[in-house]
Amino acid sequence: QVQLVESGGGLVQTGGSLRLSCATSGRSISSHSMAWFRQAPGKEREFVAAISGFALSKNYADSVKGRFTISRDNAKNTAYLQMNGLKPEDTAVYHCAAARTVAIPTSTDGYDFWGPGTQVTVSS
């Protein structure tokens, strides 16, 4: 089993930046793909970014491409999401997820472990 805990969320103004962290425990996640999803009130959970094991591949949703950067530090069993140029439409609960696969799925069905989420609020 893998446990995931997100941190780094908060309230920020439009154009600001936040860095989210996803700390994992239970077993090494070096070979697991990791991803960030987000869910706004009344909306479905949507894909934000994903990174393969050993950071060989990355994928981003079009809505965040060029503004967000996903990374990982396997020595610390932690994944990150650097968010720059934040917009009010980025407001959501951000969840990290881990998949027992070398692929980097973009759907929630592709992930086996989930964190409880951290709230990101962007004011206009």
Buried (B, 14 or more C-beta within 10 A) or exposed (E): EBEBBBEBBEEBEEEBEBBBBBBBEEEEBEEBBBBBBBBBEEEEBBBBBBBBBEBEEBBBBEBBEEBBBBBBEBEEBBBBBBBBEBBEEBBBBBBBBBBBBEEBBBEBEBBBBBBEBBEBBBEE
